């Protein structure tokens, strides 16, 4: 499974969220390839799930991509809950 963390420039915030995603997946016992990128690149990069702030990630919602929008990118509990809801529950 591939998870792509998306932010406007693909720099600081997406890297921090990538680290948090890896930590949360470890706690949930889920293995995945996690990386980060900017919004423009993410439109051409295939992934099973795309994670980012609501205002950015909705730009990727084309009806086919599985997006995971977050209100607060740095809230570890929100991230873990979202991963559990979208990956564990939806599978």
Beta strands, then each sheet from edge to edge (+ up, - down):
strand 1: 2-7
strand 2: 33-38
strand 3: 49-53
strand 4: 67-70
sheet 1: 2+ 1+ 3+ 4+
end
